[in-house]
Amino acid sequence: MTYVFFSAMNELNPSYRSEDAKSTLTKRHGLKLKDLNYGSMFGAKGMLCSCDEEVLPEKRREIVADAEEGKICGGDVMISDHLPSLLKPGALVMDMDMTTVQIEGIDEIARRLGVYEQVAAITSEAMHGNLDFATSLKRRVAMLKGGSVAVLNDVKKIMTETKGLKELMEVVSLAGWKKAVCSGGFTQLIEVIDKKYGLDLIKANTLAVLDGRFTGEVAGAIVDAEAKRCGVLEIMERYSIPKEQVIVIGDGANDLKMMQAGGLGIAYWAKPKVRAQAPQVLSHSFLSAVALLLKLNS
């Protein structure tokens, strides 16, 4: 059996009706869908359906492409052969920058040190998958050399949570799920999220500091795409959580490996190259749509 989940946000698409989205998909792609559950919660509205016939990868890509282009009533469509349930032990693993919070941490540090344009240009190339992440990180961190660590407090003040994060975190926490951030960003900033939500695992880089100033280096091994993937495997092994009960959410090219490591990997408002390769895509819904999906399947 294949699951099909339709979602949209009241804020962005007030006239959206899941029934219409289902009908549109059926007409465009010929799938025979059965209703499993539907509802509205956390500002998101959606419907969970099942499909007894096999939905081949090519067909899935066509459907997701239609959704991205707004052809499925302006909402998102996720198609998966299995879905996690809140009734079983699970884990939520997220990227940090532009997924958990709506900033690129290193760019904002650079802005306050007067090297924003140089650093941001490299960040963009790396996140689009045009530059090797480890190399790009070394180049960017080197530009911070000599800067005061005091700017970290300024950046923390502008760290706006991604819409729906609070609702998603609360839903998985109430179910006793484990929570992790695996990021190419920095532990010094992730501690804000850890303090608020109580993370069970953090895999991220640490900016090296000496006498209150950045040394221009990363302390320890660089957390790249492979290290992030290993972070997903670590939380699965540590807490005996099966793959199908793990949700992984990210937006950059260096998130693709860890998306594949989880049972439900989601590219969240991601770059084009990332959307093209990700298992699932959300481009019209906030993180609260993931919370709604979990509720509808539990």
Residue pairs with C-beta under 8 A, 6 or more apart in sequence:
1 50
1 51
1 52
1 81
2 50
2 51
2 52
2 53
2 54
2 55
2 79
2 80
2 81
3 36
3 48
3 49
3 50
3 51
3 78
3 79
3 80
3 81
3 82
3 83
3 297
4 25
4 31
4 33
4 48
4 49
4 50
4 51
4 77
4 78
4 79
5 46
5 47
5 48
5 49
5 77
5 78
5 79
5 80
5 83
5 293
5 296
6 18
6 21
6 22
6 25
6 46
6 47
6 49
6 72
6 75
6 76
6 77
7 18
7 44
7 45
7 46
7 75
7 76
7 78
7 282
7 284
7 285
7 289
7 292
7 293
8 16
8 18
8 21
8 44
8 45
8 46
8 73
8 74
8 75
8 76
8 284
8 285
8 289
9 43
9 44
9 45
9 284
9 285
9 286
9 288
9 289
10 16
10 40
10 43
10 44
10 45
11 43
12 74
12 284
13 73
13 74
13 75
13 284
16 45
16 73
16 74
16 75
17 73
18 38
18 45
18 46
18 47
18 75
19 47
20 73
21 47
21 72
21 73
21 75
21 77
22 33
22 35
22 47
22 49
24 71
24 72
24 73
25 31
25 33
25 63
25 66
25 72
25 77
26 32
26 33
28 63
28 66
28 71
28 72
29 59
29 62
29 63
29 66
31 51
31 53
31 55
32 51
32 52
32 53
33 49
33 50
33 51
34 49
34 50
34 51
34 52
35 47
35 48
35 49
36 48
36 49
36 50
36 296
36 297
37 47
37 48
37 296
37 297
38 46
38 47
38 48
38 296
39 45
39 46
39 292
39 295
39 296
40 46
40 292
41 288
41 291
41 292
41 295
42 164
42 167
42 288
42 291
42 292
43 164
43 286
43 288
44 164
44 285
44 286
44 288
44 289
44 291
44 292
45 292
46 285
46 289
46 292
46 293
46 296
47 296
48 83
48 293
48 296
48 297
55 63
55 79
60 79
63 72
63 77
63 79
64 77
64 79
64 280
64 281
66 72
66 77
67 75
67 76
67 77
67 281
67 283
67 284
68 275
68 281
68 283
70 284
74 284
75 284
75 285
76 281
76 282
76 283
76 284
76 285
76 289
78 266
78 280
78 281
78 282
78 293
79 280
80 264
80 279
80 280
82 244
82 263
82 264
83 264
83 293
83 297
84 90
84 244
84 245
84 246
84 247
84 263
84 264
84 294
84 297
85 245
85 294
85 297
85 298
86 171
86 172
86 175
86 177
86 294
86 295
86 297
86 298
87 175
87 298
88 245
89 176
89 177
89 178
89 239
89 240
89 241
89 245
90 172
90 175
90 177
90 178
90 241
90 245
90 246
90 247
91 177
91 178
91 179
91 180
91 200
91 235
91 236
91 239
91 241
91 245
91 246
91 247
92 168
92 169
92 172
92 177
92 178
92 179
92 180
92 246
92 247
92 249
93 180
93 181
93 182
93 201
93 231
93 232
93 235
93 246
93 247
93 248
93 249
93 258
93 262
94 100
94 180
94 181
94 182
94 248
94 249
94 250
95 181
95 182
95 183
95 184
95 228
95 249
95 250
95 251
95 252
95 255
96 105
96 181
96 183
96 185
96 189
96 190
96 193
96 204
97 103
97 104
97 105
97 106
97 183
97 184
97 185
97 252
98 104
98 127
98 162
98 251
98 252
98 269
99 162
99 249
99 250
99 251
99 255
99 268
100 161
100 162
100 165
100 181
100 183
100 193
101 159
101 160
101 161
101 162
101 193
102 160
102 161
102 162
103 155
103 158
103 159
103 160
104 120
104 123
104 127
105 155
105 159
105 185
105 186
105 189
106 119
106 123
106 137
106 140
106 141
106 144
106 185
106 186
107 116
107 119
107 120
107 123
108 155
108 158
109 144
109 147
109 151
109 152
109 155
110 116
110 118
110 119
110 120
110 140
110 143
110 144
112 147
112 151
112 154
112 155
113 143
113 144
113 147
113 151
115 143
115 144
118 143
119 140
119 143
119 144
122 131
122 136
122 139
122 140
123 136
123 140
125 131
125 136
126 132
126 133
126 136
126 137
126 252
126 253
126 254
127 251
127 252
127 253
127 254
127 271
128 253
128 271
128 272
128 273
129 252
129 253
129 271
129 273
129 274
133 184
133 224
133 225
133 253
133 254
134 222
134 224
137 184
137 205
137 218
137 222
137 224
138 218
138 222
141 207
141 214
141 216
141 217
141 218
142 216
142 217
143 216
144 207
144 214
144 216
145 213
145 214
145 215
145 216
146 213
146 214
146 216
147 213
147 214
148 212
148 213
148 214
149 188
149 207
149 209
149 212
149 213
149 214
150 212
152 188
152 189
155 189
156 189
156 192
159 189
159 192
162 268
162 286
162 287
163 286
163 287
163 288
164 286
164 287
164 288
164 289
164 290
164 291
165 287
167 287
167 288
167 291
168 287
168 288
168 290
168 291
169 179
169 197
170 291
171 291
171 294
171 295
172 179
172 291
172 294
173 179
173 197
173 198
175 294
175 298
178 200
178 201
178 235
178 239
178 241
179 197
179 198
179 199
179 200
179 201
180 199
180 200
180 201
180 202
180 203
180 231
180 232
180 235
181 190
181 193
181 194
181 199
181 201
181 202
181 203
181 204
182 201
182 202
182 203
182 204
182 223
182 227
182 228
182 231
182 232
182 258
183 190
183 203
183 204
183 205
183 223
183 228
184 204
184 205
184 223
184 224
184 228
184 252
184 254
185 204
185 205
186 204
186 205
186 206
186 207
187 202
187 204
187 205
187 206
188 206
188 207
190 199
190 202
190 204
193 199
194 202
200 235
200 239
201 231
201 234
201 235
201 238
203 223
203 227
203 228
203 230
203 231
203 234
204 223
205 218
205 219
205 220
205 222
205 223
206 218
206 219
206 220
207 214
207 218
207 219
208 214
208 215
208 216
208 217
208 218
208 219
209 215
221 227
223 231
224 254
225 253
225 254
225 255
225 256
225 257
225 258
226 257
228 254
228 255
228 257
228 258
229 257
229 258
229 260
229 261
231 258
232 246
232 248
232 258
232 261
232 262
233 261
235 241
235 246
236 242
236 243
236 246
242 263
243 261
243 262
243 263
244 263
244 264
245 263
246 261
246 262
246 263
246 264
247 262
247 263
247 264
247 265
247 266
247 290
248 255
248 258
248 259
248 261
248 262
248 264
248 265
248 266
249 265
249 266
249 268
249 287
249 290
250 256
250 258
250 259
250 266
250 267
250 268
250 270
250 274
251 267
251 268
251 269
251 270
251 271
251 274
252 270
252 271
252 274
253 271
253 273
253 274
255 267
255 270
255 274
256 274
256 277
256 278
258 265
259 265
259 266
259 267
259 278
259 279
260 279
264 279
264 280
265 278
265 279
265 280
266 278
266 279
266 280
266 281
266 282
266 290
267 274
267 275
267 278
267 280
267 281
267 282
268 282
268 287
269 282
269 283
270 278
270 281
270 283
275 281
275 283
282 289
282 290
